[in-house]
Each structure stands twice: as structure tokens, then as C-alpha cells.
């Protein structure tokens, strides 16, 4: 009888040990799966970051090109305005000369 009880305790302990081992294996598999999912999510986040960084750099380059074109256009406009002002002064000066010449011709008659 004692042998049977001892045998039953040994079998119960072995079954309990097997259950603990199975549970530990299941937990290890679950952790491995979660770790794998985490690595996949991290890799996806890295790719998204690279994509967004490239997009940002492209937009920054476009902005710089636009600002450069704007500065160039403003410079050309300023030069054109200066040229027009100089031309207007010259035309005003010529007009004054023509008037004076006409007045002189009229007075000479």
C-alpha cells in the first residue's frame, strides 16, 4: 500500500512537472510570437520613418527652390522698376528739351 501511495505521488509529481513544463513552453512560444510581432512593427515603423524623412527632405528642397525663384523674380522686378524709372526720367528730360526748343523756335519767328 505504501508503495502504491509512493508510486501515486511520484506519478502525480511527474504529471505536475509535465504540466509546468508545458505551461512554460506555451509562455515561451507566446513571448517569442510577441517579440516577433514587436520586431515586425519596429521594422515597419523604421520604414515609415525613412519614407517620411525622404518626403520631408523633398518638400524642403522644393521650398528652397521656390524661395530662390521668388528672390530671383523679386530682383528682376526691382531691376525692371529701376529701368522704367530711369527711362521715365529720360523721357521727361527729352520732353522738356523739345518744349524748350519749340518755345525757342516760336520766339525766333
C-alpha positions in Angstrom: 0.0 0.0 0.0 2.8 2.4 0.9 4.5 1.5 -2.4 1.3 2.4 -4.3 0.9 5.7 -2.4 4.6 6.5 -3.1 4.1 5.5 -6.8 0.9 7.6 -7.0 2.8 10.6 -5.5 5.7 10.1 -8.0 3.2 9.9 -10.9 1.3 12.9 -9.6 4.6 14.9 -9.3 5.6 13.8 -12.8 2.3 14.9 -14.2 2.5 18.2 -12.3 6.1 18.7 -13.7 4.9 17.9 -17.2 2.1 20.4 -16.8 4.5 23.1 -15.6 6.9 22.3 -18.5 4.0 22.6 -21.0 2.9 25.9 -19.5 6.4 27.2 -19.6 6.8 26.1 -23.2 3.5 27.8 -24.1 4.6 31.0 -22.4 7.9 30.9 -24.2 6.2 30.4 -27.5 3.8 33.3 -26.7 6.7 35.6 -25.8 8.6 34.6 -28.9 5.5 35.4 -31.0 5.0 38.7 -29.3 8.7 39.5 -29.7 8.5 38.6 -33.4 5.4 40.9 -33.8 7.3 43.7 -32.0 10.3 43.4 -34.3 8.0 43.4 -37.3 6.2 46.6 -36.0 9.5 48.2 -35.3 10.8 47.5 -38.8 7.6 48.9 -40.3 8.0 52.0 -38.1 11.6 52.4 -39.3 10.5 52.1 -43.0 7.7 54.7 -42.4 10.2 57.0 -40.7 12.5 56.7 -43.7 9.7 57.4 -46.1 8.5 60.4 -44.2 12.1 61.7 -43.8 12.6 61.4 -47.6 9.3 63.1 -48.2 10.2 65.9 -45.8 13.6 66.4 -47.5 11.9 66.5 -50.9 9.5 69.2 -49.6 12.3 71.2 -48.0 14.2 71.1 -51.3 11.1 72.2 -53.2 10.6 75.0 -50.7 14.2 76.2 -51.1 13.9 76.1 -54.9 10.6 78.1 -54.7 12.2 80.7 -52.4 15.2 81.0 -54.7 12.9 81.5 -57.7 10.9 84.1 -55.7 14.1 86.0 -54.7 15.2 85.9 -58.4 11.8 87.2 -59.6 11.8 90.0 -57.0 15.3 91.0 -58.1 14.3 91.1 -61.8 11.2 93.1 -60.9 13.3 95.6 -58.9 15.7 95.9 -61.8 12.8 96.4 -64.3 11.2 99.1 -62.0 14.6 100.9 -61.8 15.0 100.7 -65.6 11.5 102.1 -66.1 12.0 104.9 -63.6 15.3 105.8 -65.4 13.5 105.7 -68.8 10.7 107.9 -67.4 13.2 110.4 -66.2 15.0 110.4 -69.6 11.7 110.8 -71.5 10.7 113.6 -69.2 14.0 115.3 -69.8 13.6 114.9 -73.6 10.1 116.2 -73.5 11.3 119.3 -71.6 14.1 119.8 -74.2 11.5 119.6 -77.0 9.2 122.1 -75.3 12.1 124.5 -74.8 13.2 124.1 -78.4 9.6 124.7 -79.6 9.3 127.8 -77.5 12.6 129.0 -78.8 11.5 128.4 -82.4 8.2 130.2 -81.8 10.0 133.1 -80.3 12.6 133.1 -83.1 9.7 133.5 -85.6 
